[in-house]
Amino acid sequence: MVTTTTNKNLRGCRGGLILSDDPELGERLDAAVFPGIQGGPLPELICAKAVTFGEALRPEFADYAAAVLENARTLSRVLRNRGYDIVTGGTDTPLVLVDLRGRGTPGHIAERSLEAVGITCNRNLVPGDTRGPATTSGLRFGTSAVTTRGMSTRELETVADAIADVLDGLERNSDSAVNGRAVRRVVSDLAAAFPIYSPHPASRS
């Protein structure tokens, strides 16, 4: 049995999948999900998932998946080179989990500071964390969205350095306003260079 979401890495609408090639288990799963906990079958979501699966069948999706992983490994490598501990020492997934315990900055403070300059992340518990889930000692980053926007390893090196600059500033209690403005410009320039939507959509006949 395999479970997955249809958003995030598959880049579709919110939802989930439970897959199995065992007919008996499939019947039990069906009975457990419907009619007990499944919501109404919304046609627009069924259509959106169909489009998502169609895109995932294309050869270029494999290229995208490989790029997501390469970007995550680049992010992990640069952060490690800047002195930040990565849980498991690296990554084989789109996620990078940074352990901040050696730096003393709580996860929720780091999360807020990064989001203030335009870098989205999540505070996250790390193995053996003594802080609660509202505070945490870790940060989690993902590379699926930036890869979808077209960023490659060169841009992820820039992103990783920007993250480290903000975190270094927190640790040193340096002039966070000046540091924040500089990083915000870097993030803004990257976002402008890799827009979510094309500013010049193709004309429709």
C-alpha positions, 0 to 999 in steps of 0.5 A, a space after each residue: 500500500 502506498 499513500 501520497 498527496 496530490 499537491 506539493 510534489 505532484 503539483 495538483 489540487 489538495 487531496 490524497 491517494 491510497 494505492 494498493 495492488 491487493 484486491 482484498 485490501 482495496 475492498 477494505 480501504 474502500 469500505 473504510 473511506 466511503 461513505 464514512 469519511 470521504 467528502 462529496 465527489 467534486 467534479 472540478 477536483 476529479 478533473 484537476 487530479 486527472 490533469 495532475 496524473 496526466 502531467 506526471 506521466 509525461 517524460 518531462 515530469 521525471 526531469 522535474 523530479 530529478 531537478 527537485 532532488 538536485 536543488 534540495 541537495 544543493 540547498 543542503 550542501 550550501 547550508 552545511 558548508 555555512 555551518 548548519 547541521 542537516 538532519 541525516 547529514 543530507 537529503 534524498 527527498 525534496 525536503 531539507 531539515 535543519 537542526 538549529 540546536 547547535 546555534 541556539 536560535 529557536 525554530 519559530 524565531 528563525 521561521 518568522 525572520 526568514 518569512 519577513 524577507 520573503 523566504 517561506 519555511 516551516 519550524 519543525 521538530 528534530 529528533 530528540 527535540 526538547 522544545 515543543 511543537 510551537 517553538 521547535 529546534 528545527 526548520 524545514 525547507 522544500 524545493 518543489 515550488 522553486 523548481 516548478 518556477 524554473 530555479 536550478 542549482 545556481 539559484 538554490 545556492 543563492 537561496 541557501 546563502 540568503 537563509 544562512 545570512 539571516 540565521 547568522 544575523 540572528 545568532 550574532 544579534 547584528 543589525 537585522 534591519 540592514 541584513 533583512 533589507 539586503 536579503 529581501 532584495 536578493 529574494 525579490 530579484 529572484 522572484 521577479 526573474 522566475 515569476 509564478 505566471 508569465 507576464 505575457 501570456 500567449 494570445 488566444 485565437 
